[in-house]
Amino acid sequence: MKRYVLGGLAAVIAMVGALVVLWPRSVEAQPHLAETAQLRFVLTPASTKSGDNSFDLRVTDRSGNPAAGEVTVEPAMPQMGHAIAPITAGPREPGHYEIGVGLPMAGQWEITVSLSAERVVIPLLLT
C-alpha cells in the first residue's frame, strides 16, 4: 500500500515539475530595429501576447531626424499562411506612429513596414 502512495506522490510531483518548466511564459516586449539605406524603423510592441495588440513606431532618417509621410504596416505569418490587410499607421507626431492590430495566433510573425519607397520586414514572436 505504501508503494502505491509513494508512487502516486512521485507522479504528482513529476507532473507539477513538468508544468512549471513547460508552462508558456510571455516574452518581454523589446524594441525591434530595422534599417534601410535611408531610414531607421524602431517598432516596439505593447505586448508579445497574441490577440489585440498595439505598436509604437518611430521612423527617422539615418541622422535621427523624424521622417515624414504615410506609413503602412502589413502583418503576416507566412508559416501558417496568415496575412492581415495593410494598415495605415496613425501619426502621433512627426516620425512617431501608433498602430493597433489584432494578431490572432501565437508564433512567428513578420511585420512589414513601408514609408514611401523604403520597406523593412521586422520579425516578431508572439506567445
N, C-alpha and C positions, 0 to 999 in steps of 0.2 A: 504494500500500500504506500509506504514511504517513497519508493522508487517512482511511482506514478505521480505523486505530488511534486517531488523534486523535478521530474521530467517536465511536468506541466509548467512549473515555475520557471525552469530554464527556457522553455519555449516562449513564454510570455516576455521574459527579459530580452531574448533574442529579437522578438518582433518589435518591441519598443525601441531597442537599439537601432534596428534597421530603419524604422520610421524616422528617427532623429537624424540619421545620416542621409537618407534618401529624400526627405521632405523637401519640395521645391522652395528655394529662397529667392527673394527678389534681388535683382542686380541693381546696385546703386546707379542712379541716373548721372551720367557724366557728359560733359560737352564733347561733341564729335566734330573734329576739324577736317575740312576738305578744301583743297585749293585748286585753282586753275592758274593759267599764266597771268591773268588779270585780277582775279578776285579771291577772297578768303571767305569761306562759309563756316560758321560755327553753329551747330544745331544742338540744343540742349532739351531733352525730353523732360516733362514734368514727372514722369514715372516710367518705369520699364515694365509695367503690367500691361497685358492685353486689355482691350476694351476702349472706352473713350479716353483719349489722350490729348495733350496739348504740347506744343513745341515752341521754344523760344529760338528765334533765328536771327543771327547777326551777320550782315554781309558788308564787307569792307573791301576797298582796293588793297593792294599789297603794301601801301604806306599806312594803312589803318584808317583812312578816311571813309565815312559812310558811303555806300553805293546806293544809287537811286534807280528806281524802275519797278516794274511789276514782277513779282516773284511767284513762280508756280512750284507746287510740290506734288510729286506723284509717288505714293507709297505702293510697293509691290512685294509679294512674297513668291518669287519665281519657283521655288521648290514645290510649292503647293498649287501653283497656277492662279494665285490670287492677285488682283490688281484693283486699285481704287482710282476712280476718275480724278484727273488733275484738280488740285485745289489752289485757288489764288490766296496767297498769304496776306493777312491783314496788316498793313503798316501801322506801327505804333509811333515811330519817329524815323527820321532818315537812317537807313541801314539796319533798322530793328523791326522785326516782324513777329507776329504770333500766328500759329497755325493750330486749329482744332480738327482732330480727325479720329474716327473710330477704327482701331486696328483689331479685328475680331479674333485673332488667333495668336497664341504664343509661338515663338520661333524666330527665325532669322528673316528680317525684313530689309528691303533696300529702299531708302528714301531718296528719290531723285529730285534735286533742287535746281531750278533754272532761273536765270536772270539774263535777259537779252539772249545773246548767243552763248553765254557761259553756262555750263551744265556740269554738275557733280553727282555722284552716287554715294550716299552715306549708309553704311551697314548699321543696323540697329537690332539688337537681340532683345526680344520681349519674353517675359515669363508668364 
